[in-house]
Each structure stands twice: as C-alpha cells, then as structure tokens.
Amino acid sequence: MNNRVLYGYTDPWWDDSYKLLDYLYFPLKNPQELQDKWQEQGYSRMRLNGGLYDMRRPMPDIAQNFFSLFEWENVGVSFYCMKTCDFLPLHRDHYITFRKKFNINDPYKIWRAIVFLEDWKSGHYFEIDNQPVIPWKAGDWVAWNYDIEHAAGNVGPENRYTVQITGCTQ
C-alpha cells in the first residue's frame, strides 16, 4: 500500500446542515492542456467540477472539528457537493495558491483529505492512486500527499457530499 495515501474513520458529529449551504461552481484551475485532454476523452458533455463552499465565506458550526481532525498546519476546510453528472476526471492537485499563501517550498509537506459526509449511494465514485474507494460509510476519510492522482464523480440521482481538508506537515 502506498504510504502517501492513508485511510481512516472518524465518528460523524455533523448534522445535515451541509445540505443547505450555497454551493458555487468555480472555473477549474487545472492546466489548459489537461482540460483539453478531458475534452478529447469525451468529458465535454459533463460538468467538470462540483459545487464548493469554502473559507471565503463563513464556515458552519459543524466545520470546526474538521480543522483539527489531522495534525496539520495551515488547515483549510471546504464543503463539496457533486450533483448528478458532476465529474472530476483523473488529475493531480498542485496547490499553487496554497503554496504561495503559506510560503511552502517543499510541496510534499502538503496533504489533502476528503471526509465522506454520508454513506455511499449508487452512482457515487472516488478513485485514488488507481484504487476505487467504494462503498464508504459516513465518517470514512482518505488522505493523500501532494501529487497523488485521483478522480471523483456522480452518476447517481442523489447529491454526493464531502468535506475537503488541506494542510501541511512540519
């Protein structure tokens, strides 16, 4: 097993208030050549993203425990909603804004995790380092170091909700 991908579980403390957040769709920050590749692969008919509620807006009360879930510094928390036909094809995150904001020279100090807010539902998908992660339970999490390839999608009829946590180790 790759020691740059970790799996775990936390007892859910949250209520359903994350479903009421005003999720916004932002343009992708991926390089244009990757977006062009996705178009060539046939993803042009899909919405290549998900709805984001991040720290640019007031965090709901349920967010507080996510900031200390991992022993990381410079932690950021975002809620994420993937509606039917939302996709993020295989990609690697590069954390350009995060690295600049916190003056991080060694990108391998950066970690990202997602916490699944609900039990897996048909059509919900997550893949990390060529391994599918299904089915999951509310409270399951996956964390990965810097540039691990991953993908997510929703071809089911119900929204897929996660929390994304980004931070760095010393």
N, C-alpha and C positions, 0 to 999 in steps of 0.2 A: 504494500500500500504506500502511496506517495505521502511522505511526511509534510508536504506542503498543502495537503488537503486533509482537514480534520472534520469529524462528525461528532455530534453530541445532542443532548436533550436538556431542556430546561422546563420546569413545571410552568404551564401557562398561568399568568397573573392578569392578563388583559381581558377586557370585555369586548363587545362588538363595536365600540365607538370608532375604530379604524375604518369601518364601512361608510361612515358619514363624512369622512374627510373629503375636501375638494381636490381630487387628484388632477394634476395638469400634465399634458403631454408636451415635452420639450423636444426640440430638434436633437438628433443624435450627434454626439461628439466624436464618433468613430471616424477614422480617416476616410476620405472620399473613395480611395481605391478599395477599401473594404465594403463600403456601401455599394459601389459599382459591382463588386463580386456578388453580393447578395442579390442585386437586381438580376444579374446573369443567371443565378441559380434558381430564379423563379419567385423570389420573395417580393417582387414588385407589386403583387396584388394584396399583400398583407400590410398591416400597420406595424412597422418595425420599431416597437418601443412598448412601453407601458406607462400607466399614469403614476406620477410621482408626487408625493407630499414630503417636502424636505425642510431643512432647518432655516430656510429663508423665511419661513412662516412659523407662527407659534406652535410648539410641539404639544400634542395632547398629553394629559396626565399619564396615560399608560406608557408613554415613551421613556420615562425616567429610568426605569430598571434596565432598559436596553443599553444605556450609556455605560453601565458598569458590568455588563454580562461577561465581558472579556477584560483581561488585564492589559489593556492597550492605552496609549496616549493619544491625544488629539482626536477623540472619537466623534464621529458624525453619525447621525441616525436619520434614515429616510423610510417612509412607508411607501409601499409599491403595490399597485393594482394592475393586473393584466386582465383585460376584458377578452371576450371571445375574439379570436383571430389576432391577438397581440402576440408578436414574436420578437425575440432577440436571438438571431442565429449565432452560431459559434463565433466567439470573439474573445479577446483578452482586454482587460481594463488596463489603462496606463496611468490613471490618476494624475493627469497633468496639473489640474487646478489644485488638488490636494497637496501635491509635492511642492508647488510654488507657495501656497499659503503657509505651510509649516516648514518650509526650507529643508526638505528631505532629499538628501543626495543619494542615499542607498535605497532604491525602490524595493528591495527585498525585505525591508523593515515594514512594509505596508501589508496589511491583512484586510480582507473583506469577508463578511459573513452574511448569510441570509437565515432568517428565522421564519419558519412556516407558521402562520397565524391560525391556520385551520387544517383539519385533516385533508389528505389528498382526495381529490374528486376526479372523476373520469375526464380525461382530456387535458389535465394539468401536467406539465412536464418541467423537469430541470435536469440538466446534464452538467457534470463537472469532470474535467480531465478524462474524457471518453467513457465516463460511467454514468448511466442514468440513475437518478435518485427518485424512485417510486416504489411503493406508496410511502407517504410520510404521514406523521401524526403532528397535530398542533404542538409546538414546542421543539420539534426536531430542528436542528441547525446544521449548516455546512459552512466551514470557514476555509479560505484559501489564501495563499501567499502570492502577492503581486500579480504575475502574468499567466496564471493558470487559465486555460481555455474553458469556456463554459457557455451554456445556451439555456434559454427558457422559452416557454410558450404556453398558450392556452387555446386548445381547440374544443374545449368543453363549453357547456351552456352557462356555467356559473363563473363569477369573477374569481381570480386566483390572487390571494393576498399574502404578502411577505413583508418583513422588515429587513432593510439592508443596513449593515453596520460596517463602518470603515474606520480603521485606526492603525497605529503603528507600534511596534515593539521597540525597546531600547537598543 
